[in-house]
């Protein structure tokens, strides 16, 4: 067994609001300091999201990558790794995968890569250029951590990573922080969204193409366009910010649902906001393993999710929620209406989701799994 503590250098594109970044901070805040210390290396920069780090053994580094090709970035990364001398480099997603080569060149003995999900420019992961990059980088990477069985299958079947190099790990959720509301739905901090006869539909995520909040807006419009009774009672909450915020707000206005939609922006009180919802919807075009689905389930909410990526590994269709096709406002509208008209189903599916999180997606299980991978690398070394 290796002497502890060891240093892990986590290499990511940017430390800002996002599922990957949230999962990383959850992990390093909980790994015992007597086992591992951490350096987070951002290829670009980091935001005040870093204030969520509570582990004092963490150092932050920004390499300030320039737009487009920045070959000097790799020199800066090599020099930093030579200075830090980490025991493990942990890269994540396509944006960071080439850093595994730099880690090898810098003499870092152990290199692991995480796949958290695919982006809108390569939703199905078949882009030949990106596949080639991943296939080359595998020769510099000892182990891979896909966050879902879907990503694991993709790694073995398309990227051609040997099964012996793969350790699939699910995200965990803090079920103490994310809990069901006690004594009824919590009040939301916006007028007209907390009356007892309202049905609150909500989503949380960066407002960008791959998250596809526009389909959710269209689904609510389908429900309300010809039914004034539904319109009086349904409310939509969209939490998050991003490059498509202006387009989303404009679409809500054009669909005549702006008055029943709350664009909440980025928030620091997500657990409270979730407790103010009746139903959670994730309309994504692609997903790895969604933290927000897990947080909604832990909060006792039924979940409607698109049948993409790892969503079907989280949501048990007809038991903890409903799965619908992506980019289908009509199917999403029908699923929302199934819950709006059936409060008993909302309650039972929410309770089943909470139980599933406690049994399968605990934070403790996630941390133990990552530590097992890190220990395995060091022991093999």
C-alpha positions, 0 to 999 in steps of 0.5 A: 500500500502506498504512503499517504497522503498523495496528490491528485491533479484534476484537469478540467476546462473551467471551474464554473457552474455545471454538473461536472464541476459540481461533482468534482467539488462534491468529491474532493470535499469528501475524500479524507485529507489523510488519504489524498490532497488535490490540485484543480487545474483549469485550462482556462479559468475559475469563477466564484463557484470555487468558493464551494470548496471546503477542503483546505488541501485543495490548490487552484490553478488557472492556465488561461487558455487563449481562444483557438489553438494555444500550443503554449498552453501545453508548455504551461501545463507541463511546467505546472505538473513538473512543479506540483509532481502529482501522483495521479492526473485525473482528466475529464471529458474531451476538453481535457483528455489531451492533458493525459499526454502532457501528464505522461511527458511530465512524468506523472506515474498514474493517469485516469480519465473521466467521461461525464457526458457528450456535448451538443456538437457531438451528441452521439459521440461519432465525430471521427476527429474526436474519436481519433483523439480519444483513441490516441490518448488511450495509450497514455491513460491507465483507467477510464471512469464513465459515469453511466453504463451508456457511456461505458458501452460507447467507450468499449464499442466506438472508442475501442477502450478495453473493458479491463481499463474501465471502472464505471461510477455513478454520481452521488447526491447529498441526501441530507442537503436535498430532502423532501419538503416537510408539511407541504411544498415550500414557498418560492420567492416569486409572486404567484408561484406558491398558491396551493392550487398551482402546479409547479413544474421546474427544471435546473440547468445551464441554458444551452442547446444541449439542455434544450429548455426550449422544448420544455417551454413549447411543452407548457405552451402545448398544455396551455394554448387552448385550455384557460383552466390549465393556464390559470394553475400551471407555473414553470420554473427555469433555474440557470443561466447560459448562452441561450437565456435571451432566446428562451425568454423571447420564446416564452414571450412569443408563446404567451407563457412569459407571465406563468414562467419564472426565469430564476437565473443562477441560484445558490438555494437550489435545495429550497427551490426544488422543495417548491416544485411539484414536478421536475423535468429534464428536457436534454438532448444528451446527458451523461449522468444528471446531477439535477435528476438525482437532486430532484429525486432526493428532494422527493420529486417525480421526474420526467426526463428525455430518454437519452444517455444515462437518464434511463439508468436513473429514472425508472419509467412508471415508478419514479418518473416518466421517460419521453423522447427528446425534442418532442414537446407533445410527448412532454406535455402529455407526461406533464399532464399525467402528473398534474391531474394525479397528485397521488402519482406525484407523491408515490413516484417522488417517494420511490425516487427518494428511496432509489437515491438512498439505496443506489446513488449515495454520496458515500458510495461515489466517494468510496468508488473513486478512492478505490480507483485511485488506490488501485492505480497506486497499488498497481504502480 
